[in-house]
Amino acid sequence: MPFIHSAYAAVENTTVDSLVNAIIVGLLSPAIKFLFVLATVIFLYGVITYVVGSQGSDAKLDKGKKVMQWGIVGMFIMASAWGIVKVLCDFFGSCSQIGF
């Protein structure tokens, strides 16, 4: 029976603030950082494709432009996601605990 009481006590001490902190710190922050880096790499790939394509191939120029545009869109989405996390963090009042 002591195990049941300690498990119940652990659940009882969990607050919305600590749950939001755990989700932000453990899941959202690393995912957003990874996807932002991925979008930056995609953008740089588009730049390289555009520069290489500028030596005569119109298809490579178009492909480079499209990849750069999608890279910028991806970076914008990740910056927006980080802003949404910041708004949620401010709403729940947990920003000081995770370094915002």
N, C-alpha and C positions, 0 to 999 in steps of 0.2 A: 503493500500500500504506500510506502514512502515515495516510490517512483511516481505514482499517480499524483500525489500532492505536489511534488517538485515540477512535474510537467504542467500541471494546472497553474502553478505559480509563475512559470515561465510565460505561459499564454496570457495570464492576467496582467503582467507588467508590460506587455506589448501595447504601444500606442500607435495612433495613426501617424504621428510624427516620426517615430522610429521605423515604421514600415515604409513610409515615403523615403526616408533617408536611405534605408537598405536598398530599395529599388533604384534610386537615383545613383548611389555610389556603386552598387554592385552590378547593375545591368545597363542603365541608360548612358551613363557617362562613358564607360569604355566603348559601348556600341557606337555612340555618336562620334567619338574620337576616331575610331577605326574607319567608319564610313566617310568621315571628312577627309582622312588621309587617302582613302580609296578614290574619292571624287577628285582630289588634287592630282593623284597619279594619272587618272583618266584624262584630266585636262592637259597635263604635261605630255601624255602620249599623243593627244590631238595636236599640240604645238609641234612636236617632233614630226608627226605625219604631215603637217602643213608645210613645215620648213623643207622637208625632204621632197614633198610634192611640188614645191615651188620651182623645181628644176625641170618642169616641163609637163607633168601629168595633171590634167584637169581633174581626173577622178580622185587622185590623192589630195588635191586641194579641197575638193568638196567633202571628202571623207574627214580630213583634218578639221575643217570648219564645224562639221556636225559633231564630231567627238568633243571638240572644245566647248561647243554650246551645251552639250549634255553634261560635261564636267562642271561648267558654271552652274547649271541647273542643280546638279547634285550638291555642290558646295552651298548654294542658297538654301536648299532644303535642310541640310545639316545645320546651318547657322540658325534657321528658323526653328528647328527641333530643339536646339540648345536654348533658344529664347523661350520656347514653351516650357522647357524644364525649369528655367529661371523663374518664369511666372508662377508655375506650380510651387516651386520652392518658396517664393515670397508669400504665396497664399497660405501655405501651411506653416510659415515661419521657421523653416529649418535651414535657411541658407547659411547661417553662420557656422553650422556644424560641418558643412561639407566644403567650405572654402570659397564660397561665392563672395 
